[in-house]
Each structure stands twice: as C-alpha cells, then as structure tokens.
Amino acid sequence: MKKEHLMINGPDTKKQKLEKPQTYQCEYIIPKKNKRCRMLRKKQNKYCSEHMIHDNTSKQKRIPCPLNPNHTIWEKDLSTHLEKCNARPASDHPVWYMENFNYKLANSTEVTFVDGPEQDVSYYREIVDEIHFEPLERKECQHDGLLQQLEEKTNQKHVIQQSSLIGNLKRLGLLSPRLFYMEFGCGKGELSRCVNQCVLHDSPESDKSYGFGLIDRGTNRLKADNKIKQDSEPFNVTPIVKRSKIDIKHLNVDKFLEDVHPNQVVAISKHLCGAATDLTLKSLLNSSLFKNGKFGGVLIAMCCRHVCFEDEFLPQSKRYLIDHGFKTPQSIKALKKMVSWGVNLDIDSRDKAESDLTAKQRYEYGIKARRIIDESRVFALKSLLGNDYEIEIFHYVDPDVTKENVCLSITRKSKLTDE
C-alpha cells in the first residue's frame, strides 16, 4: 500500500514564531554610574547573583569571596568555591618567584609623592599646557613573514601591529635565531609565535638557546606554546618554550633564566598594560643582564597609562613627574584621568566636570598626558643606563589601527643598524 504524502498549504499551517521568554533585569543601582545593573535576575529575586549581597530579604546569603572580595559567592558554596577560586594562593611557587621582588628598584633611593592641597582639574590642565614636546617619529614597519596572514585575515589590525613590531625588531637588530625572547604580559603568546614565524622566514637555523619565555599572571586558554613548536618542526628547529603564570612584581628574571643559558635576552610585549610596563623595566634592571652582557634589548608597545600605580613608577620617573609639576598623589590621579581621554574622540563620552572642553580638546589633553608618563620612563632609563644605550619612543602604527600606538625600545648603541 502506497503511503500518501499530503501537502497542506495555508496561513494556519505556517510555523508560529516562538515568543521570547520574559527576562528580569537586576534592580541594583550601580553607585558610580547611577544606572541599573544590566545583568539578569531570577523572577523571585530582586537582584542578580552578584548583587544579592545587598538583598537582606533573601533566604540564601551572598557573601564576598574571602580570597578576592571583588566577587561574591553563595555562603553555602564557600568550601567548594575556595578550592577552585582563581584568587587562591599557589600551594607552591617556582624558584623564580620572590615576593614583591620588583616592587622597588634595587640600589636606588626611593622617591615619594607628598600630599598637598586639593586642586580642581583645570589646575592640572594648566600644568599640562606648560609642557611641550616635539612630535614623535612614526616608524611603521612590516615583516614579509606575516604577509600571508595579512592576506587571509579580515580583521587585520592585530597582524598589522605584530608585523610592525617585528619589523622594528629587525630594524633594531633584534630579530635573530640566537636570541631568547621574554614576552611580558604574553596572554596566549601570539606575539612570540609571530616572532618565531618571522625568525624562521629569515633564517631557519637556530642556536640551542633560541626560544621564548612567556610571562603572564592570568590563566589563558588556547595558548600558542605548542603552536610555536609545531611551526618550527618543518625547519628542524626546536625552540625553548618556557611559560610561567606569575605577576611580574614577583619575578626574579635571573632565576627564571637559570636553566635557559641564553646568549642574549630581548624583552617584548604587545600592549603591556599600565604598571606592568614599569614592573617589567624594574625586573630587567633588577637582573644581572646589563652587567653580564646578556641584555639584548627591549621592544614594548605600551598601553593603559591610566592604570599605572604611583608607587610602582621607577624612582627617576617620579622625579621627572615631580619636576614637571605633578608632585602629589592627587596630581597623579588627575594626570591618569586625563590619560583616559586619549583613546576616545566620542563627544558623548565627555565628563560633566570637563563640559567646557570639546571632544577634540579632551583627546589632545589625553595624548599629551600619556606622553608625559612615557617621557618620564625615557628620562628614568636614560638616567639609569647612561650613554651606552639608545632609548626611543615612537609611533609604530597609525592611530586608526590602534590609539595605543606608542612603542618603547632600548638597544645598545652598537647594535643599531643604519636606517
């Protein structure tokens, strides 16, 4: 018996759109923004889980995490949470972990900012107005080893940055299969992978101490560590890849390098955030690299000066800032606030306190405030390293690629190649 296939047409047989389930927005008002939290809550609750700590009527109690009070947990889950919380202290540390090792610069007199009278933001803007700089040079480079990636990627901004950084490494004589690269704030380690690809592109023969030290305090997924090794296999190259989950503040570079025995070490980073730049410089200066001739160079794309910490600046950076009118913690706070203006030209982002400024004026103050912090680092390094080293800051990409487009380099003067 044949099966009959019935075709029934008509408006009544069309699939009806499913109604979206009703959602409930958290009713907590965030004090700093004076806006409601945008997280969702359960129907029976007034707040989302993170803000349930403010609800005294709930049967379940929400408490701050004892390890990191920036997040909250259910009281009943305390014991299990403590076992898996990312903020839990490490049960054992590697030999290169030394508590607050780079909090201060060794053999240097500390400089402190002293409290002073409160001033409004216009006072600090006047200080900025009195400081003048020559425009930074633009040194945009590229490396042919990343041309294929540039052709394949729809979003090219990261590859453009990596290509320019590596092109500048080559310009400075810092791209070689005989070097050991330490990537600070490495994340997945993508910059190191790109450096390796470009080294192999130029010279597929390496020294036994060639490789990468990957430093980051976070837990990263999809790390590039194994990809660096896989990329090298067709060239019969086996680079060292050594990763450490550690805050740069606690890193003893000499101890980290003990089993590496590098010829020379080059520190690299793409968008090393805020105080991490200062801590990285301290970690290198606190090491023996400059004394034993194993310092190769530094190339760091800096970012986020608004999250620098006044007590973690190099002492000579503090002296520079004090000499240029930023003498108090309040003034450093005002300077960092201005820095945050330098990444946004959106007129709607203006603070009420600066409503007398146009968006363009705010942006220009932000760029200049950022330059002041960068120049304080250059001043510190020149004071500490003397005439044997070349210290530069320059634009390494167009601001349309990234607003955080300033790079810091340190090289031995004898290593600079003719441009």
C-alpha positions in Angstrom: 0.0 0.0 0.0 1.4 3.3 -1.1 1.9 6.0 1.5 0.1 9.2 0.7 2.1 12.4 1.0 -0.4 15.2 1.9 0.7 18.8 1.1 -1.5 21.1 3.1 -1.0 24.8 2.5 -2.4 27.8 4.1 -1.7 30.5 6.7 -2.9 28.4 9.6 -0.2 25.8 8.9 2.8 28.2 8.9 5.2 27.8 11.8 4.4 30.3 14.5 7.3 32.3 15.9 8.1 31.3 19.4 7.6 34.0 21.9 10.8 35.1 23.7 10.7 34.1 27.4 10.3 37.0 29.7 13.5 38.2 31.3 14.1 40.1 34.5 16.7 42.8 34.9 18.6 43.3 38.1 17.2 46.2 40.1 20.5 47.2 41.8 21.6 50.8 41.1 25.4 51.0 40.5 26.5 54.0 42.5 29.4 55.2 40.3 27.2 55.1 37.1 23.9 55.8 38.8 22.4 53.2 36.5 20.7 49.8 36.9 22.9 46.7 36.6 22.2 45.1 33.2 22.6 41.5 34.5 19.6 39.3 34.6 18.0 38.1 37.8 15.7 35.2 38.7 12.0 36.0 38.8 11.8 35.5 42.6 14.8 37.6 43.3 15.3 41.4 43.3 18.9 41.4 42.2 21.3 39.3 40.1 23.5 36.8 41.9 26.4 39.3 42.1 24.3 41.9 43.8 22.3 39.5 46.0 24.7 40.5 48.8 22.6 43.7 49.1 19.3 41.8 49.5 18.5 41.3 53.2 15.2 39.5 52.4 16.7 36.6 50.6 16.7 33.2 52.2 20.1 32.4 50.7 23.0 34.6 51.8 25.5 36.0 49.4 29.0 36.9 50.8 32.2 38.4 49.5 34.8 35.8 48.5 37.4 35.7 51.3 40.2 35.4 48.7 39.1 38.3 46.5 36.2 40.5 47.7 35.7 41.9 44.2 33.3 39.0 43.6 30.7 37.3 45.7 29.6 33.7 46.3 26.7 31.8 48.0 27.6 31.2 51.6 26.5 27.6 51.3 29.1 27.1 48.5 32.0 28.6 50.4 34.1 25.5 50.9 33.9 24.2 47.3 34.5 27.7 45.9 37.7 28.2 47.9 39.1 25.0 46.3 38.6 26.3 42.7 38.7 30.1 43.1 41.3 31.7 40.7 42.4 34.0 43.5 43.5 31.2 45.8 47.2 31.4 46.6 49.5 29.0 44.9 50.3 26.0 47.1 53.9 26.1 45.8 55.9 28.6 43.8 58.6 28.2 41.3 62.2 29.1 42.3 61.9 32.4 40.3 59.0 33.6 42.5 60.2 36.2 45.1 57.5 38.1 46.9 57.5 41.8 45.7 60.9 41.4 44.2 60.3 44.2 41.7 58.2 46.4 43.8 61.3 48.6 44.3 64.3 49.2 42.1 67.4 47.7 43.7 70.2 50.1 44.8 68.1 53.1 44.2 66.8 55.9 46.5 63.1 55.8 46.7 61.1 59.0 45.7 57.6 59.6 47.1 54.8 61.9 46.2 53.7 64.1 49.1 50.1 65.0 49.9 49.2 68.6 49.1 46.1 70.8 48.7 43.3 69.6 46.6 43.1 71.3 43.2 40.4 71.2 40.5 41.1 69.6 37.2 41.6 72.9 35.4 44.7 73.5 37.6 46.3 70.3 36.3 45.3 71.1 32.7 47.3 74.4 33.1 50.3 72.3 34.1 49.9 70.2 31.0 49.6 73.3 28.9 53.0 74.5 30.0 54.8 71.2 28.9 55.8 71.0 25.3 57.2 68.1 23.2 58.4 67.5 19.7 56.1 65.2 17.7 57.0 61.6 18.0 58.5 59.9 14.9 56.5 57.4 13.1 58.4 54.2 12.4 55.9 51.8 10.8 57.5 48.7 9.6 56.3 45.3 8.3 57.8 41.8 8.0 57.3 39.6 5.0 56.9 36.6 7.3 53.4 37.7 8.1 52.2 38.7 4.6 50.2 35.5 4.2 48.3 36.3 7.5 47.6 39.8 6.3 46.1 38.4 3.1 44.0 35.8 5.0 42.7 38.0 7.9 39.5 40.0 7.5 40.3 41.9 10.7 43.9 42.9 10.1 44.6 45.3 13.0 46.4 42.7 15.2 48.5 41.4 12.3 49.4 44.9 11.3 50.6 45.7 14.8 52.5 42.4 15.1 54.1 42.9 11.7 55.3 46.5 12.6 56.6 45.4 16.0 58.6 42.6 14.4 59.7 44.8 11.5 61.0 47.2 14.2 62.8 44.4 15.9 64.6 43.7 12.7 65.4 47.4 12.2 66.9 47.5 15.6 69.0 44.3 15.0 66.9 42.3 17.5 65.5 39.6 15.2 67.7 36.6 15.3 67.7 32.8 15.9 70.4 33.3 18.5 68.3 35.3 20.9 65.9 34.3 23.7 62.7 36.4 23.8 60.8 37.1 27.0 57.3 38.2 26.3 55.8 40.0 29.3 52.1 40.1 29.7 52.0 37.5 26.9 48.4 36.3 27.1 48.2 33.4 24.7 51.7 34.1 23.4 50.6 35.2 19.9 53.4 37.8 19.5 56.0 35.2 20.3 54.5 32.9 17.8 54.7 35.6 15.1 58.3 36.5 16.1 59.2 32.8 15.7 57.5 32.6 12.3 59.5 35.7 11.1 62.8 34.4 12.5 62.2 31.1 10.6 61.3 33.1 7.5 64.6 34.9 7.6 67.0 32.3 8.9 65.8 28.7 9.5 68.8 27.8 11.6 68.9 28.4 15.3 71.1 28.4 18.3 70.4 25.8 21.1 69.4 28.7 23.4 66.9 30.2 21.0 63.4 30.4 22.3 60.7 32.1 24.3 59.9 32.8 27.9 56.2 33.6 28.3 55.2 35.6 31.4 51.6 36.3 32.4 49.8 36.3 35.7 46.5 35.2 34.1 45.2 31.8 33.1 45.0 31.7 29.3 43.1 29.3 27.1 44.2 28.4 23.5 47.8 29.1 24.3 50.3 29.4 21.4 53.1 27.5 23.2 52.7 24.2 21.3 52.0 26.1 18.0 55.4 27.7 18.3 57.0 24.2 18.4 54.7 22.9 15.6 55.6 25.9 13.3 59.3 25.1 13.9 59.2 21.3 13.1 59.4 21.7 9.2 62.6 23.7 9.7 64.1 21.1 12.1 64.3 23.8 14.8 63.3 23.1 18.4 62.9 26.4 20.2 62.8 26.6 24.0 59.3 27.5 25.2 59.0 28.2 28.9 55.9 29.7 30.4 55.2 30.9 33.9 52.0 32.1 35.5 53.3 34.8 37.7 52.8 38.5 38.5 55.8 40.5 37.1 56.1 42.1 40.5 57.3 38.7 41.9 59.5 37.6 39.0 63.3 37.1 39.5 64.5 37.2 35.9 67.9 35.6 36.7 66.3 32.6 38.4 63.8 32.2 35.5 66.7 32.1 33.1 69.0 29.7 35.1 68.2 26.6 33.0 68.0 28.5 29.7 71.6 29.8 29.5 70.7 32.4 26.8 73.2 34.2 24.6 71.2 37.4 24.9 67.7 38.3 26.1 65.2 40.5 24.4 62.1 41.7 26.2 59.0 42.1 24.0 55.3 42.9 24.6 52.3 44.0 22.6 50.1 46.3 24.8 51.7 45.9 28.1 49.1 47.3 30.4 49.7 50.2 32.8 52.0 49.4 35.8 53.1 46.2 34.1 55.4 48.2 31.9 57.1 49.8 34.9 57.4 46.4 36.7 58.9 44.9 33.5 61.5 47.6 33.4 62.3 47.1 37.1 62.5 43.3 36.6 65.2 43.8 33.9 67.1 46.4 35.8 67.0 44.2 39.0 68.5 41.4 37.0 72.2 40.8 36.1 71.5 41.1 32.3 73.1 44.5 32.0 76.1 43.5 34.0 76.9 40.2 32.4 76.4 41.4 28.8 73.3 39.2 28.2 70.9 42.1 27.7 69.8 42.2 24.1 67.1 44.8 24.0 63.6 45.8 24.7 60.6 46.5 22.4 57.3 47.1 24.2 54.1 48.5 22.8 52.7 50.3 25.9 49.0 50.9 26.8 46.6 51.9 29.6 48.7 54.5 31.5 45.5 55.3 33.4 46.1 52.1 35.4 49.6 52.9 36.4 50.3 53.0 40.1 52.2 55.9 41.6 54.2 53.6 43.9 55.4 51.3 41.1 56.9 54.0 38.8 60.7 54.0 38.6 62.1 56.4 41.2 63.6 58.5 38.4 60.1 58.6 36.7 58.7 60.0 39.9 61.4 62.7 39.9 60.6 63.7 36.3 56.9 64.0 37.2 57.6 66.0 40.3 59.9 68.3 38.4 57.1 68.9 35.9 54.5 69.9 38.4 52.9 66.6 39.4 54.1 66.4 43.0 51.2 64.8 44.9 49.1 61.6 44.7 46.1 63.8 43.8 48.0 65.3 40.8 49.0 61.8 39.6 45.3 60.8 39.8 44.3 63.8 37.8 47.1 63.0 35.2 45.8 59.4 34.8 42.3 60.7 34.4 43.4 62.9 31.5 45.3 59.9 30.0 42.0 58.0 29.7 40.7 60.8 27.4 43.4 59.9 24.8 41.6 56.8 23.4 38.2 58.3 22.7 37.1 61.0 20.3 33.4 60.4 21.1 31.7 63.7 22.1 29.2 61.8 24.1 31.9 60.5 26.5 32.6 63.9 28.0 32.6 64.1 31.8 30.3 66.8 33.2 33.4 68.2 35.0 35.0 68.9 31.7 32.0 70.1 29.8 33.9 73.2 28.8 36.1 71.1 26.5 35.3 69.8 23.1 35.8 66.1 22.4 38.9 67.0 20.3 40.4 69.1 23.2 39.8 66.2 25.6 41.5 63.8 23.2 44.5 66.2 22.8 44.9 66.5 26.6 44.8 62.7 26.9 47.5 62.2 24.3 49.7 64.8 26.0 49.1 63.3 29.4 50.1 59.9 28.1 53.2 61.4 26.6 54.2 62.9 29.9 54.1 59.4 31.5 56.1 57.9 28.6 58.7 60.6 28.7 59.1 60.0 32.5 60.1 56.4 31.6 62.5 57.6 29.0 64.1 60.0 31.4 64.4 57.3 34.1 66.0 54.8 31.7 68.5 57.4 30.3 69.4 58.3 33.9 70.0 54.7 34.9 71.6 53.3 31.7 73.7 56.3 30.6 75.2 56.8 27.1 75.8 53.2 26.2 72.1 52.6 25.3 69.6 54.1 22.9 66.2 54.7 24.4 63.3 55.6 22.0 59.6 56.1 22.0 57.9 56.3 18.6 54.6 55.6 16.8 54.7 52.1 15.4 51.3 52.1 13.7 48.7 54.6 12.6 46.2 55.6 15.3 43.4 54.3 13.1 44.8 50.8 13.7 45.0 51.4 17.5 45.0 54.5 19.6 47.6 52.8 21.8 50.3 53.1 19.2 53.4 54.2 21.1 56.3 51.8 21.4 59.3 51.9 23.8 62.7 50.5 22.7 66.0 50.0 24.4 69.1 48.9 22.4 72.9 49.0 22.8 74.1 51.8 20.6 76.5 49.4 18.9 73.5 47.2 17.9 71.7 49.9 16.0 71.7 49.3 12.2 71.7 52.1 9.6 68.2 53.0 8.6 
